Structures are given as C-alpha cells and as structure tokens.
Amino acid sequence: MLNIYQLNTEEGIKQYQNGLSSLEVSEPHYLLDYLTVFSGGMQDLICFSFLSSTGQVIIMPGYLKPIVVNNKITDYFDFSTPYGYTGPVFSSGITQSDIKEFWETVDQWYLDNNVVTEFVRFNLSGNHISYSGQVFPTMLNVKGEIIDEDKQWTSFDHKVRKNVNRAKRESLSSKIFFNEIDDATILDFHSIYIKTMERTNAQEQFFYTLEQFKIFVNNNRNNVAICTIYFEEIPISAELLLVSDDTIFSFLGGTNELYFDKRPNDFLKVEALNWARNHNKKYYVLGGGYGFEDGIFKYKKSFFPNDVVKYYTGRKILNKDIYDELVEKMNIVRLATGQSELDSNDESFFPLYNKAN
C-alpha cells in the first residue's frame, strides 16, 4: 500500500516525523530542518510511505517538480531525492522482495501521474540494492572507520601527521560544541564560513544566513556539532558536523586564510575524529570531491587511505517518448539562444532536459 503526502502541510509534516520516529531514523539528512535549510526548502517536497504485503515499512522523501521548458510549465513532472545521503529508508525486517515491491508500486504511481524521470541520491549503507532503475557509481567517498587512536594515527598519510604536529607546535587548540551550542559559537562559525564562500567564489545557494544556521542548530541539538579551532583564542577554522547514532558527517566549514600556514584544517579533522571516538561513533564520513578522484577527494582520502566507498545515484526514465520530446524542445531553445545542442549520449547530467549550459 502506497501513501503520498505533502511536506509543506502540518498533516504531512506530522506523518513524516512519525514515520522517521517509527523507523528510528537518526540520519541527519532526513531531518525536516535539513531539508528546509540545506536541500531546497519545502516547496514541491513530498514523501512516499509504503507498507509492503509482509508488513514492512519504507519511506522516501523527495521533490516532485513540474518540468519547465522555455519558461513554460508543462503537464509533466520529475522526482529527485534531497541533496546528500538520502533515498529510501527501510524498516529493520526488510527483504529484497519488499524493496522490489516498493519500487514497482512507486513506478506505477509515476506512470499514473505524468512523472517522466526519477533521480535518487542514495546513502552509503546499501539502499541502492534492488533499485528498479539504472544505478550509477557517481563518485568515490571517504567513509572512515573509527579505530583505536594509536592505530588511527599511524594509518594517516605522512602529510596529515606532519600537518597536525605543525598545528600543535603553533599551539592551536580546539573546542567541540554539542547539545549546548550558543549564539556566539554559531556566529564564529558563520563568519568564517561566509568569508570562505566569498574567497572561493561559491555559488549563491551556499551563502546560508546566520539565522538559517541558528534554526538548524537550535532545533536539532542531537544531530549537529561545531568544531572550532583557535589560535591565541581567535577562532580561525570551523566546521559544522552532522551527527547520527553511529556516524559524524563532515558538512560545511571554512578557514581564515591568514592562518593557513598553521595547518588548522588537518588539526580540525583529527580533533573531530577524536571527539567522535570518545562518543562511541563508528564512522567519520568526509564525503568526496567534485570529480571522481580530484584534489579534494585525495585530501580526504589522506585521513582514511583504506576506507573508500562508492557513492551511488539512481536514474530512471519512465516515459522515453516524452523524455526525448522534452530534450528536443530544450534543444530548440538552446540553439535559438546560441547554446550548443544537448548530446543524447551525455551521461554527466540527468535529466538532460534540465541541463542549464
């Protein structure tokens, strides 16, 4: 049995939160405030809630958006799960048969409701298995296993150990704020973060306001921590960590460029790791880079050289004829505005009709 509810209504929010609670979901990427602040807001956000024939439960939030061509809203829709490690969440007794039943039911709903494509961002815990569309190993991610401190230290790349020792010689110190995070700590983090976004010419969507961070931190005290690095009591580097029952996730952060030579970044990662170990966490997810094995990924891998996993996304075309028609319409618009024609064989972007340039 499939139930679909809107997450921009009080009733929908209540159903969603009850669903997370019943499945004992602690993953921060499913938090309502995470979706609101960091993943595109609540507009067009729905949730599939499925009860299998064997009594197992699956929920999956995502965005059901009308497809727009040449600034005109069409009669068709596409569906995508929120940014980050998301996709379906399963009850503990789930079987592959239950998962297959879920996807078959959802696919039929798509066909009955003019949904042309689906794009799923999976988590790192195997919820891509038995997916009914195409599964793509989109990038590599670092999912570091937290082990004994001495063994962990020797497992780091030499450069990491060298940089951390440099930071200690520079008398850097750290504080990790959890549960009780005051406004001053959030302000310190936000100031460093925004200046980093400005320095790196980040996209506008990453310029979150101080108020947005306050809302997220204050409403989700068990799922967020802030690690701040100090030099002579001056905050010089900070990172907002997402926290689940057994994992911490490196999320958003920045560093004052005047202090790069003191190596605060490596020091911050190791201090966060040590905090996670002391709080009985099993994993420290650093994520990936912008490409498959770019410089950012290699930096993250230096902390956990042997803990690299694949990050999967899922793609599905429910109506190939309409999909091709939409791509063709976009090509007409692109050619008229001096852009190149979309390549139907391009797998770097999906769905292709949404590609901006």
N, C-alpha and C positions, 0 to 999 in steps of 0.2 A: 504494500500500500504506500502510495507516494502523496506527501503533503507538501505544498509550496506556500511559503508565507513571505510577506514583505518585511524587510528590516527597518523600514522608515516609519513604522507604526508601533504604538505601545504594545499591542497584542503580539505583533511579530517579534518584537524585542523580548517580550516575556517568554514566548515559546522558544526562542533561540537560546536564551540564558538557561532555561530549564533543561534544554537538550544538552548543552555543554555540561551542566551540573550532573545530569543523569549518567553521562558517559565519563565523568570525572576527568574532563579535559583541562589540563594545566598549561597547554602550549600557548604562549603569548600571542602568536599570530592569529588566533581566533578571537581574541578579546574584542569586544564591541568598540572600545575606545581606540584600539589599534586600527581597526577598520575605518573608524571615523577620522582619525588624525593622519594616519600614515598610508592609507591604501585607497584613497579616492572618495571618502565620505560615505553617506548612507543612501544617496540617490541611486536608484536602479539596483540596489542591493537586495537580493532575495536569499532564501535558504531552502534547499531540498531536505526534507526529513522523510526517511524511508524506513518502513517496518517490513522485514522480509517474511517469507512464508514460514520460516522457522523461529520467528520472534526476535531476530537480531535487528539492531538499530544502526542506521548510517545517516549522518548529516553532512551537508556540504554547502557553505555559503559562497556567493559569487555575484557578479554583476551581469544582469540581463539588460543589455543596452540596445536601443533601436539603431539600426545601421543607417548612416547618413552618407549620401552621395551628392557632391556638389551643393552642399548646404541644404539639401532636401532630405527630410526624414522618409525612409522607405517603410514598407509594411513588414520588414524582416528584422530579425534580432540576432545578436551573437552573445555568447555567455563566456565569462572568464572568471577564474577564481582570484581572490585578492593577492596582492604583492606579498612575496615571502614564501614561507614553508606552509602551504595550505593543502587544498584538495579535500577529499572525503575523510571523515573521522568515523571509526568503526567501534562498535561495542566489543567487549573482550572476547566473546564467544564466536566471533565472525568466522565464516568459512569462505573459500573461494567461490562456492556455489551461491552464497548470499551476495557476494560482491558482484558476480556476474548478473544476478537477478536485478540488483540495483542499477547497473549501467544500462541494461536492456530497458528497464522501466523509464529511466531518465531519457534515453534516446527516443523512445516512443513519444514522450511528452514534448521533446524538441520538435519532432516531426509534426505533431498536432498543433504546435504553437508558432510556426514560422521561424524557428531558430535555425540559422544556416551553419554556424560554426560553434565549436567549443574549444577553449584553451584552458588547460589545467596546469597550475603550478603545484607540483607535488611536494611533500615533505621529505625528510631524509630517513624515514622509518619504513619505507617499502609500500606506501599506499598507492603506488603506481601499478602494482601487480594486479593482473586481470582487468586492466583498463580496456575498454572496447574500441578505443581509437588508436592512433599511432603514438608510441612512446619515443621521445627524443632525449638522448643524453646531452642536455643542453650545455652544461659546463661542469667543471670539477669543483668540488667544495672541500673545505677542511673541516672535518668533524673530529676534533681531538679527544682522545680518551684520556681522562684524568687519572694518573697513576701516582705511585709513591714519589715524593718530592725530589729525592736524590736521583732516582731513575729518570724522572721527567727532565731534570736539569741537564743530565748528560745526553738526553735524546735531542735537545735543541741543536740547531745548526751552530757552528762555532761563532758565527757573526752575532747571533742572538745573545749568547753568553757574554761575548765581548762588549756588546752594547749595554747589557744590563749591568755589568761590572763598572762600565764607564758612568752610568747613571748613579750608581751607588757612590762612586768616588766624588761625584758632583753634589752629593748629599741630597739627592731628590728623595722625596717622601710621598706616601700615598695615603688616601683615605677612601674607603668604600662605604657608600651610604645606601642603606637598605631598610625598608619598612618606614623609618622616620627620616624623610628627606625634606629639609626645609627650603623655603623660597630662595634663600641666599645661595644654597648649593645648586639649585636649578638655574639660577641666574648666572653663576660662574660657568656652568656647563654651556648654557645657551650663548653666552658672549663668545666663548672660544669656538663653539660650533659655527656660529654665523660668520665670524671672521674667516674661518677656514673655508666655508662655502663661497665667500666673496673672493678669497685668494685663488681658489681653484676654478672660478667661473662655473659654478654648479648650475644646473637647471633650476628654474624658478620654483618648481614643485618641491625642492628640498629646503627651501627657506621657511621652515616652520617657525611660528611665532612663539614667544615666551609663554603666552597664555595656553597655547596648544600643548606644550610640554608640561605645564603645571597641571592641566586637566588629566593628561595621561598618567603622570607620576602619582598624583594625589588619589586618583580613582583605582589604581592598580598596584598597591604597595607591595603585594606579594609577588609581583611579576616584573619588577623593574629595580635596577640598582644603578648607581652612578659611581664610577671610579674616577677620581681626580688626582692628578699628580702635581706636586708643589715643589717650587724652588724658593727657598727662603720665605715660605708661607705665601708665595704668589702662585695662584693656580695657572699652570702652563699647558696642561693637556687634560682632556676629559673624555669619557665615553659613557654613553647610556647603554646599559646591558639589559637584554630581555632575559627573564628567568622563568624556568618551568620547574617541575618537581625534581628532574634529574639533569637538567642542562642549563647552561648560560649561553646566550647568543650575543656575539659582538654585533652591535646595531649601528648607532650613529655616534660620531665623535669628531674631535679635531685637536689641533696643537698650535700653540703660538709659535710662529716661525722664528722668532728671536731666540728660541731655546732649542732648536733642532740639534745643535751640537752636543747637548747634554743627554741625548738619546732617551727622551721620555716615552716614546711610543712603545719600544720593546719592553721597557720597565713597566708600563701600564698593563700590557698583555700578561706579563708574568705575575704581577700583583693581583690581577683579576683571576687568573688561574689558581693562585694560591688561596684566594678567598673562596673560590668555588670548591676546592678540595676540602677546606675547613667546614664547608656547609654541605658536605656529602653529595656533591654533584658528580655525575659520571662523565659528562661531556662538556667540551667548550667548543661551540660551533663558531668558526671565524668566517665561514662563507667562502665565496670565490672572488674572481676578478671580473673585469668587463669582457674579457675574452676567455678562451679555453685554458691557456697557460700563460697569461700575461704577467707583468711585473708585480701587480697587486697580489695575484694568486701565489706567485713564488715567495713573496714576503710572508704571506700567511702560512704557507707550507713549511717555512723555516722553523716554525714553532712545533709543528707536528708532521715531520717528514714522512711518516708511515701511515698517517690517518687521512688519506684522501678518498673521497667517495664521489659517486656521480650524482649530479642533481638533474632530475628528470622533469620534463614538461610533456603534456599530452595535447595532441591536436586531433580535431575531428571535423570533417565536413559532412554535414547531414544532408545537404541538398547541393550536389555538384553542379547541376544546371544553373541554379540561382547564383551559386558562388562564382562560376565563370562569367555569368552575366554582370555581376557586380564589379568584378575585376575589369571587364571590358568597359563598363561605364566610367570607372575611375581612370582608365587609360585615355578615354576621350577627353576627360577633364584635364589630365596631366599634360597631354600633348598640346591642348589649347592654351595652357599656361606656361609652356616652354620647358616642362619637365620630361624626363625620359620615361619611356613606356615600361610598365611593370613586366618583369620576367616571370612567366608562369612556373618556371623551374626553380625560382629563388626560394630556398628553404630557410633563409636567415630571418624571415619575418612572417608572422602569422597572426590573424588572417591578412592575406596580401592586400585586400581592398582597403585596409586601414593604414597602409604604409604612407607616411607623410612625405618623404623625399627619398 
